[in-house]
Amino acid sequence: MTRQVFILGDQPLPEGSSKPYALLTANPTKEHHYIAQTEQRQHAHNPQVSPQNQNVYRLPLSLFGTHPHQPHDERKKRKHAAKPAAPPEAASVNIIGNLAAKNLYTLTFVENTGNQYNLESWFNRHESGYEDACEHLRTLPGCCLKTSEASFAKTSKAGLDKTDSVKVPDALWRVLRLKFLGILRNPRSVKVPDALWRVLRLKFLGILRNPRNHQNPFAYRLLQVLRSRLPEAGFEFVSLISRRDPKRIESIMQDFHFSFLGYVNWLSGLYGMLSEGVSQPSLFERLFCAVFAEPQAVKIELFRYPDDTGLCLFGDSGFCLQASSELISIGVNISHDMFAVVHLQAARWHDFKNTFHHDAPKLQGKVKIIDDDQTQRVMFNRLCIRQSHEAVFGRSPNVKDYI
């Protein structure tokens, strides 16, 4: 039986079908965000205004002494430019047009209307509820790393010695102090709430749908794993893409360093992995669940900075990565005051990449919640800067607020 990746809303449904799993709904959206607006709004420096007027600060990499990732010929042009570049500055940018490209995910247009078929409705399945999920994560109990051993010893011993009829021996204070610090230093592990699964699912989708990542080795391998289980981009798909405005396609190819065939394969891979006409649940959902199928091989950490104790950046790549022969650590920003790190045993990657398509196991696992760890925050921000392409974004225009 042929797997139908998509069904256009104005086409007749397949005979005998009870539910159009692969249905695409026409819509007027032209600005296609590869980092969702709902994610960016978690960093708005003017959250009190209406969503369409909210802005974030764009900080070019040169502010941090790092040059944007560019092809060799572009670097050469910049090196021999006649005029020196102006000093870099942070700029306030409107979220509606930020980290987006016109008609990036467009399949085709509806004749004589302003509507088009794209991935908007399929992306919305994963974007909806993000703001509520972030608010829920802020309410979870965690551990605070700010209390020092000295302050605990001073306040606790002095207070109890005054009210207790028997003086507490110093030896017992040493034991109690170590026990208490053990609680502080060992983050609280709780069952991963649905809110965090929702956030992580969108973040993993963001890695794959971001056109700046198509040459990133990690994102490329993920796409190849998914593509190995997908039908080839059919004649109909290629034909529809070919009818689009060639100048717009050429602009996308130049902006994100695609060849035409590379762009078609990347786009068809996104449609295929999200389509429930290909697989139910979708191949993307199966891959996401497979990553966390063995909790003993995966470690999840949530870092929070309540009460404005620290600002977190997000980069134009949407993630940062540290990898060794034994461990893969994926860092993702959640909001201006939170980020998460998923540590995956490298051997686990080799296990699930060949079997993920069989089913979608129930999501399970625990997360360690850590508050106010400034060392980890600075390290995360620096990795975001190092692994971004052109800029990072945040709530403040000041470099010192991040690193």
Contacts in CASP RR format, 6 or more apart in sequence:
PFRMAT RR
TARGET T0000
AUTHOR 0000-0000-0000
METHOD contacts of the structure
MODEL  1
MTRQVFILGDQPLPEGSSKPYALLTANPTKEHHYIAQTEQRQHAHNPQVS
PQNQNVYRLPLSLFGTHPHQPHDERKKRKHAAKPAAPPEAASVNIIGNLA
AKNLYTLTFVENTGNQYNLESWFNRHESGYEDACEHLRTLPGCCLKTSEA
SFAKTSKAGLDKTDSVKVPDALWRVLRLKFLGILRNPRSVKVPDALWRVL
RLKFLGILRNPRNHQNPFAYRLLQVLRSRLPEAGFEFVSLISRRDPKRIE
SIMQDFHFSFLGYVNWLSGLYGMLSEGVSQPSLFERLFCAVFAEPQAVKI
ELFRYPDDTGLCLFGDSGFCLQASSELISIGVNISHDMFAVVHLQAARWH
DFKNTFHHDAPKLQGKVKIIDDDQTQRVMFNRLCIRQSHEAVFGRSPNVK
DYI
3 231 0 8 1.000
3 277 0 8 1.000
3 278 0 8 1.000
3 279 0 8 1.000
4 14 0 8 1.000
4 22 0 8 1.000
4 277 0 8 1.000
4 278 0 8 1.000
5 22 0 8 1.000
5 231 0 8 1.000
5 237 0 8 1.000
5 268 0 8 1.000
5 271 0 8 1.000
5 272 0 8 1.000
5 275 0 8 1.000
5 277 0 8 1.000
5 278 0 8 1.000
6 22 0 8 1.000
6 23 0 8 1.000
6 24 0 8 1.000
6 107 0 8 1.000
6 117 0 8 1.000
6 237 0 8 1.000
6 271 0 8 1.000
6 275 0 8 1.000
7 13 0 8 1.000
7 14 0 8 1.000
7 20 0 8 1.000
7 22 0 8 1.000
7 23 0 8 1.000
7 24 0 8 1.000
8 24 0 8 1.000
8 26 0 8 1.000
8 107 0 8 1.000
8 108 0 8 1.000
8 117 0 8 1.000
9 20 0 8 1.000
9 23 0 8 1.000
9 24 0 8 1.000
9 25 0 8 1.000
9 26 0 8 1.000
9 117 0 8 1.000
10 26 0 8 1.000
10 110 0 8 1.000
13 20 0 8 1.000
21 275 0 8 1.000
21 276 0 8 1.000
21 277 0 8 1.000
21 280 0 8 1.000
22 275 0 8 1.000
22 276 0 8 1.000
22 277 0 8 1.000
22 278 0 8 1.000
24 107 0 8 1.000
24 117 0 8 1.000
24 118 0 8 1.000
24 121 0 8 1.000
24 122 0 8 1.000
25 117 0 8 1.000
25 120 0 8 1.000
25 121 0 8 1.000
26 110 0 8 1.000
26 113 0 8 1.000
26 115 0 8 1.000
26 116 0 8 1.000
26 117 0 8 1.000
27 115 0 8 1.000
27 116 0 8 1.000
27 118 0 8 1.000
27 120 0 8 1.000
27 121 0 8 1.000
28 114 0 8 1.000
28 115 0 8 1.000
28 116 0 8 1.000
29 116 0 8 1.000
29 118 0 8 1.000
29 120 0 8 1.000
30 102 0 8 1.000
30 103 0 8 1.000
30 116 0 8 1.000
31 96 0 8 1.000
31 97 0 8 1.000
31 100 0 8 1.000
31 101 0 8 1.000
31 102 0 8 1.000
32 100 0 8 1.000
32 101 0 8 1.000
32 102 0 8 1.000
32 103 0 8 1.000
32 104 0 8 1.000
32 105 0 8 1.000
32 106 0 8 1.000
32 118 0 8 1.000
32 119 0 8 1.000
32 120 0 8 1.000
33 40 0 8 1.000
33 97 0 8 1.000
33 98 0 8 1.000
33 99 0 8 1.000
33 100 0 8 1.000
34 99 0 8 1.000
34 100 0 8 1.000
34 101 0 8 1.000
34 104 0 8 1.000
34 206 0 8 1.000
34 209 0 8 1.000
34 210 0 8 1.000
34 211 0 8 1.000
34 212 0 8 1.000
35 99 0 8 1.000
35 206 0 8 1.000
35 210 0 8 1.000
35 314 0 8 1.000
35 316 0 8 1.000
35 318 0 8 1.000
36 123 0 8 1.000
36 127 0 8 1.000
36 130 0 8 1.000
36 202 0 8 1.000
36 206 0 8 1.000
37 51 0 8 1.000
37 95 0 8 1.000
37 96 0 8 1.000
38 127 0 8 1.000
38 129 0 8 1.000
38 130 0 8 1.000
38 131 0 8 1.000
39 130 0 8 1.000
39 202 0 8 1.000
39 314 0 8 1.000
39 333 0 8 1.000
40 56 0 8 1.000
40 95 0 8 1.000
40 98 0 8 1.000
40 99 0 8 1.000
40 314 0 8 1.000
40 393 0 8 1.000
41 47 0 8 1.000
41 51 0 8 1.000
41 54 0 8 1.000
41 95 0 8 1.000
41 131 0 8 1.000
42 131 0 8 1.000
42 134 0 8 1.000
42 334 0 8 1.000
42 335 0 8 1.000
42 336 0 8 1.000
43 56 0 8 1.000
43 314 0 8 1.000
43 335 0 8 1.000
43 336 0 8 1.000
43 393 0 8 1.000
43 394 0 8 1.000
43 395 0 8 1.000
44 54 0 8 1.000
44 55 0 8 1.000
44 56 0 8 1.000
44 95 0 8 1.000
44 395 0 8 1.000
45 55 0 8 1.000
45 56 0 8 1.000
45 57 0 8 1.000
45 92 0 8 1.000
45 394 0 8 1.000
45 395 0 8 1.000
45 396 0 8 1.000
46 53 0 8 1.000
46 54 0 8 1.000
46 55 0 8 1.000
47 54 0 8 1.000
51 95 0 8 1.000
52 96 0 8 1.000
53 94 0 8 1.000
54 94 0 8 1.000
54 95 0 8 1.000
55 92 0 8 1.000
55 93 0 8 1.000
55 94 0 8 1.000
55 95 0 8 1.000
56 92 0 8 1.000
56 93 0 8 1.000
56 95 0 8 1.000
56 98 0 8 1.000
56 393 0 8 1.000
56 394 0 8 1.000
56 395 0 8 1.000
57 90 0 8 1.000
57 91 0 8 1.000
57 92 0 8 1.000
57 93 0 8 1.000
57 393 0 8 1.000
57 394 0 8 1.000
57 395 0 8 1.000
57 396 0 8 1.000
57 397 0 8 1.000
58 90 0 8 1.000
58 91 0 8 1.000
58 92 0 8 1.000
58 93 0 8 1.000
58 98 0 8 1.000
58 391 0 8 1.000
58 393 0 8 1.000
59 90 0 8 1.000
59 313 0 8 1.000
59 391 0 8 1.000
59 392 0 8 1.000
59 393 0 8 1.000
59 394 0 8 1.000
59 397 0 8 1.000
59 399 0 8 1.000
60 68 0 8 1.000
60 88 0 8 1.000
60 89 0 8 1.000
60 90 0 8 1.000
60 390 0 8 1.000
60 391 0 8 1.000
61 67 0 8 1.000
61 68 0 8 1.000
61 385 0 8 1.000
61 388 0 8 1.000
61 390 0 8 1.000
61 391 0 8 1.000
61 392 0 8 1.000
62 68 0 8 1.000
62 85 0 8 1.000
62 88 0 8 1.000
63 88 0 8 1.000
63 89 0 8 1.000
63 90 0 8 1.000
63 399 0 8 1.000
64 385 0 8 1.000
64 392 0 8 1.000
64 399 0 8 1.000
64 403 0 8 1.000
66 385 0 8 1.000
66 386 0 8 1.000
67 75 0 8 1.000
68 389 0 8 1.000
68 390 0 8 1.000
68 391 0 8 1.000
69 389 0 8 1.000
69 390 0 8 1.000
70 78 0 8 1.000
71 257 0 8 1.000
78 85 0 8 1.000
89 397 0 8 1.000
90 397 0 8 1.000
90 398 0 8 1.000
92 397 0 8 1.000
93 393 0 8 1.000
98 393 0 8 1.000
99 316 0 8 1.000
99 393 0 8 1.000
101 211 0 8 1.000
101 252 0 8 1.000
101 255 0 8 1.000
101 256 0 8 1.000
102 248 0 8 1.000
102 251 0 8 1.000
103 116 0 8 1.000
103 118 0 8 1.000
103 244 0 8 1.000
103 245 0 8 1.000
103 248 0 8 1.000
103 252 0 8 1.000
104 211 0 8 1.000
104 252 0 8 1.000
105 118 0 8 1.000
105 119 0 8 1.000
105 120 0 8 1.000
105 209 0 8 1.000
105 267 0 8 1.000
105 270 0 8 1.000
106 116 0 8 1.000
106 117 0 8 1.000
106 118 0 8 1.000
106 244 0 8 1.000
107 116 0 8 1.000
107 117 0 8 1.000
107 118 0 8 1.000
107 237 0 8 1.000
107 240 0 8 1.000
107 241 0 8 1.000
107 267 0 8 1.000
107 271 0 8 1.000
108 116 0 8 1.000
108 117 0 8 1.000
108 240 0 8 1.000
108 241 0 8 1.000
108 243 0 8 1.000
108 244 0 8 1.000
109 115 0 8 1.000
109 116 0 8 1.000
109 117 0 8 1.000
109 244 0 8 1.000
110 116 0 8 1.000
110 117 0 8 1.000
119 209 0 8 1.000
119 270 0 8 1.000
119 271 0 8 1.000
119 274 0 8 1.000
122 274 0 8 1.000
122 275 0 8 1.000
123 205 0 8 1.000
123 209 0 8 1.000
126 198 0 8 1.000
126 201 0 8 1.000
126 202 0 8 1.000
126 205 0 8 1.000
127 202 0 8 1.000
129 198 0 8 1.000
130 198 0 8 1.000
130 199 0 8 1.000
130 202 0 8 1.000
132 195 0 8 1.000
133 195 0 8 1.000
133 196 0 8 1.000
133 198 0 8 1.000
133 199 0 8 1.000
134 195 0 8 1.000
134 199 0 8 1.000
134 334 0 8 1.000
134 335 0 8 1.000
134 338 0 8 1.000
136 193 0 8 1.000
136 195 0 8 1.000
137 193 0 8 1.000
137 195 0 8 1.000
137 196 0 8 1.000
137 199 0 8 1.000
137 302 0 8 1.000
137 304 0 8 1.000
137 334 0 8 1.000
137 338 0 8 1.000
138 304 0 8 1.000
138 306 0 8 1.000
138 337 0 8 1.000
138 338 0 8 1.000
140 190 0 8 1.000
140 193 0 8 1.000
140 302 0 8 1.000
140 369 0 8 1.000
141 188 0 8 1.000
141 190 0 8 1.000
141 369 0 8 1.000
142 187 0 8 1.000
142 188 0 8 1.000
142 304 0 8 1.000
142 369 0 8 1.000
142 370 0 8 1.000
142 371 0 8 1.000
143 183 0 8 1.000
143 184 0 8 1.000
143 186 0 8 1.000
143 187 0 8 1.000
143 188 0 8 1.000
143 369 0 8 1.000
143 370 0 8 1.000
143 371 0 8 1.000
144 184 0 8 1.000
144 371 0 8 1.000
144 372 0 8 1.000
145 184 0 8 1.000
145 185 0 8 1.000
145 370 0 8 1.000
145 371 0 8 1.000
145 372 0 8 1.000
145 373 0 8 1.000
146 371 0 8 1.000
146 372 0 8 1.000
147 184 0 8 1.000
149 177 0 8 1.000
149 181 0 8 1.000
152 177 0 8 1.000
152 180 0 8 1.000
152 181 0 8 1.000
153 173 0 8 1.000
153 177 0 8 1.000
156 173 0 8 1.000
156 176 0 8 1.000
156 177 0 8 1.000
156 180 0 8 1.000
157 168 0 8 1.000
157 173 0 8 1.000
160 168 0 8 1.000
161 167 0 8 1.000
161 168 0 8 1.000
187 301 0 8 1.000
187 368 0 8 1.000
187 369 0 8 1.000
187 370 0 8 1.000
188 368 0 8 1.000
188 369 0 8 1.000
189 366 0 8 1.000
189 367 0 8 1.000
189 368 0 8 1.000
189 369 0 8 1.000
190 366 0 8 1.000
190 367 0 8 1.000
190 369 0 8 1.000
191 365 0 8 1.000
191 366 0 8 1.000
191 367 0 8 1.000
192 300 0 8 1.000
192 363 0 8 1.000
192 364 0 8 1.000
192 365 0 8 1.000
192 366 0 8 1.000
192 367 0 8 1.000
196 300 0 8 1.000
196 302 0 8 1.000
196 340 0 8 1.000
196 367 0 8 1.000
197 363 0 8 1.000
199 334 0 8 1.000
199 340 0 8 1.000
200 288 0 8 1.000
200 300 0 8 1.000
200 332 0 8 1.000
200 340 0 8 1.000
200 342 0 8 1.000
201 288 0 8 1.000
203 318 0 8 1.000
203 319 0 8 1.000
203 332 0 8 1.000
203 334 0 8 1.000
203 340 0 8 1.000
204 288 0 8 1.000
204 291 0 8 1.000
205 284 0 8 1.000
206 318 0 8 1.000
206 319 0 8 1.000
207 213 0 8 1.000
207 218 0 8 1.000
207 219 0 8 1.000
207 222 0 8 1.000
207 318 0 8 1.000
207 319 0 8 1.000
208 219 0 8 1.000
208 222 0 8 1.000
208 223 0 8 1.000
208 226 0 8 1.000
208 270 0 8 1.000
208 273 0 8 1.000
208 284 0 8 1.000
209 270 0 8 1.000
210 219 0 8 1.000
210 316 0 8 1.000
210 317 0 8 1.000
210 318 0 8 1.000
211 252 0 8 1.000
211 255 0 8 1.000
211 256 0 8 1.000
211 258 0 8 1.000
211 266 0 8 1.000
212 256 0 8 1.000
212 316 0 8 1.000
212 317 0 8 1.000
212 389 0 8 1.000
213 219 0 8 1.000
213 220 0 8 1.000
213 317 0 8 1.000
213 318 0 8 1.000
214 220 0 8 1.000
214 223 0 8 1.000
214 256 0 8 1.000
214 258 0 8 1.000
214 262 0 8 1.000
214 266 0 8 1.000
215 257 0 8 1.000
216 317 0 8 1.000
218 321 0 8 1.000
218 323 0 8 1.000
218 328 0 8 1.000
218 330 0 8 1.000
222 287 0 8 1.000
223 266 0 8 1.000
223 269 0 8 1.000
225 287 0 8 1.000
225 353 0 8 1.000
225 356 0 8 1.000
226 269 0 8 1.000
226 272 0 8 1.000
226 273 0 8 1.000
226 283 0 8 1.000
226 284 0 8 1.000
226 287 0 8 1.000
227 265 0 8 1.000
227 269 0 8 1.000
229 279 0 8 1.000
229 283 0 8 1.000
229 357 0 8 1.000
230 268 0 8 1.000
230 269 0 8 1.000
230 272 0 8 1.000
230 273 0 8 1.000
230 278 0 8 1.000
230 283 0 8 1.000
231 272 0 8 1.000
231 278 0 8 1.000
233 264 0 8 1.000
233 265 0 8 1.000
233 268 0 8 1.000
233 269 0 8 1.000
234 268 0 8 1.000
237 264 0 8 1.000
237 268 0 8 1.000
237 271 0 8 1.000
238 264 0 8 1.000
241 249 0 8 1.000
241 263 0 8 1.000
241 264 0 8 1.000
241 267 0 8 1.000
249 260 0 8 1.000
249 263 0 8 1.000
252 258 0 8 1.000
252 263 0 8 1.000
253 259 0 8 1.000
253 260 0 8 1.000
253 263 0 8 1.000
256 263 0 8 1.000
258 266 0 8 1.000
272 278 0 8 1.000
272 282 0 8 1.000
272 283 0 8 1.000
273 282 0 8 1.000
273 283 0 8 1.000
273 284 0 8 1.000
273 287 0 8 1.000
274 282 0 8 1.000
274 284 0 8 1.000
275 282 0 8 1.000
276 282 0 8 1.000
279 286 0 8 1.000
279 357 0 8 1.000
281 289 0 8 1.000
281 360 0 8 1.000
283 357 0 8 1.000
285 360 0 8 1.000
286 356 0 8 1.000
286 357 0 8 1.000
286 358 0 8 1.000
286 359 0 8 1.000
286 360 0 8 1.000
287 352 0 8 1.000
287 356 0 8 1.000
287 357 0 8 1.000
289 360 0 8 1.000
289 361 0 8 1.000
289 362 0 8 1.000
289 363 0 8 1.000
290 352 0 8 1.000
290 355 0 8 1.000
290 356 0 8 1.000
290 360 0 8 1.000
290 361 0 8 1.000
291 298 0 8 1.000
291 342 0 8 1.000
291 344 0 8 1.000
291 348 0 8 1.000
291 352 0 8 1.000
292 298 0 8 1.000
292 363 0 8 1.000
292 364 0 8 1.000
292 365 0 8 1.000
293 352 0 8 1.000
293 361 0 8 1.000
294 348 0 8 1.000
294 351 0 8 1.000
295 364 0 8 1.000
295 365 0 8 1.000
295 366 0 8 1.000
297 344 0 8 1.000
297 345 0 8 1.000
297 347 0 8 1.000
297 348 0 8 1.000
298 342 0 8 1.000
298 343 0 8 1.000
298 344 0 8 1.000
298 345 0 8 1.000
298 348 0 8 1.000
298 365 0 8 1.000
299 342 0 8 1.000
299 343 0 8 1.000
299 368 0 8 1.000
300 340 0 8 1.000
300 341 0 8 1.000
300 342 0 8 1.000
300 343 0 8 1.000
300 365 0 8 1.000
300 366 0 8 1.000
300 367 0 8 1.000
300 368 0 8 1.000
301 340 0 8 1.000
301 341 0 8 1.000
301 343 0 8 1.000
301 367 0 8 1.000
301 368 0 8 1.000
301 369 0 8 1.000
301 370 0 8 1.000
302 334 0 8 1.000
302 338 0 8 1.000
302 340 0 8 1.000
302 367 0 8 1.000
302 368 0 8 1.000
302 369 0 8 1.000
302 370 0 8 1.000
303 338 0 8 1.000
303 339 0 8 1.000
303 340 0 8 1.000
303 341 0 8 1.000
303 370 0 8 1.000
303 371 0 8 1.000
303 373 0 8 1.000
303 376 0 8 1.000
303 377 0 8 1.000
303 380 0 8 1.000
304 337 0 8 1.000
304 338 0 8 1.000
304 369 0 8 1.000
304 370 0 8 1.000
304 371 0 8 1.000
304 372 0 8 1.000
305 311 0 8 1.000
305 312 0 8 1.000
305 337 0 8 1.000
305 338 0 8 1.000
305 371 0 8 1.000
305 372 0 8 1.000
305 377 0 8 1.000
306 337 0 8 1.000
306 371 0 8 1.000
306 372 0 8 1.000
308 337 0 8 1.000
309 337 0 8 1.000
309 372 0 8 1.000
309 374 0 8 1.000
310 337 0 8 1.000
310 374 0 8 1.000
310 377 0 8 1.000
310 401 0 8 1.000
311 336 0 8 1.000
311 337 0 8 1.000
311 394 0 8 1.000
311 395 0 8 1.000
311 396 0 8 1.000
311 401 0 8 1.000
311 402 0 8 1.000
312 333 0 8 1.000
312 334 0 8 1.000
312 335 0 8 1.000
312 336 0 8 1.000
312 337 0 8 1.000
312 338 0 8 1.000
312 339 0 8 1.000
312 377 0 8 1.000
312 380 0 8 1.000
312 381 0 8 1.000
312 394 0 8 1.000
312 402 0 8 1.000
313 333 0 8 1.000
313 380 0 8 1.000
313 381 0 8 1.000
313 384 0 8 1.000
313 385 0 8 1.000
313 392 0 8 1.000
313 393 0 8 1.000
313 394 0 8 1.000
313 402 0 8 1.000
314 333 0 8 1.000
314 384 0 8 1.000
314 392 0 8 1.000
314 393 0 8 1.000
314 394 0 8 1.000
315 333 0 8 1.000
315 384 0 8 1.000
315 385 0 8 1.000
315 387 0 8 1.000
315 388 0 8 1.000
315 391 0 8 1.000
315 392 0 8 1.000
315 393 0 8 1.000
316 388 0 8 1.000
316 389 0 8 1.000
316 390 0 8 1.000
316 391 0 8 1.000
316 392 0 8 1.000
316 393 0 8 1.000
317 387 0 8 1.000
317 388 0 8 1.000
317 389 0 8 1.000
318 332 0 8 1.000
318 333 0 8 1.000
319 330 0 8 1.000
319 331 0 8 1.000
319 332 0 8 1.000
319 387 0 8 1.000
320 330 0 8 1.000
320 331 0 8 1.000
320 380 0 8 1.000
320 383 0 8 1.000
320 384 0 8 1.000
320 386 0 8 1.000
320 387 0 8 1.000
321 328 0 8 1.000
321 329 0 8 1.000
321 330 0 8 1.000
321 331 0 8 1.000
321 383 0 8 1.000
321 387 0 8 1.000
322 328 0 8 1.000
322 329 0 8 1.000
322 383 0 8 1.000
323 329 0 8 1.000
323 346 0 8 1.000
324 346 0 8 1.000
325 346 0 8 1.000
326 345 0 8 1.000
326 346 0 8 1.000
326 347 0 8 1.000
327 343 0 8 1.000
327 344 0 8 1.000
327 345 0 8 1.000
327 346 0 8 1.000
328 343 0 8 1.000
328 344 0 8 1.000
328 345 0 8 1.000
328 346 0 8 1.000
328 349 0 8 1.000
329 341 0 8 1.000
329 342 0 8 1.000
329 343 0 8 1.000
329 344 0 8 1.000
330 341 0 8 1.000
330 342 0 8 1.000
330 344 0 8 1.000
331 339 0 8 1.000
331 340 0 8 1.000
331 341 0 8 1.000
331 342 0 8 1.000
331 380 0 8 1.000
331 383 0 8 1.000
332 339 0 8 1.000
332 340 0 8 1.000
332 341 0 8 1.000
332 342 0 8 1.000
333 339 0 8 1.000
333 380 0 8 1.000
333 384 0 8 1.000
334 340 0 8 1.000
336 394 0 8 1.000
336 395 0 8 1.000
339 377 0 8 1.000
339 380 0 8 1.000
340 367 0 8 1.000
341 380 0 8 1.000
370 376 0 8 1.000
378 402 0 8 1.000
378 403 0 8 1.000
381 392 0 8 1.000
381 402 0 8 1.000
381 403 0 8 1.000
382 403 0 8 1.000
384 392 0 8 1.000
385 392 0 8 1.000
385 403 0 8 1.000
392 402 0 8 1.000
394 402 0 8 1.000
396 402 0 8 1.000
END
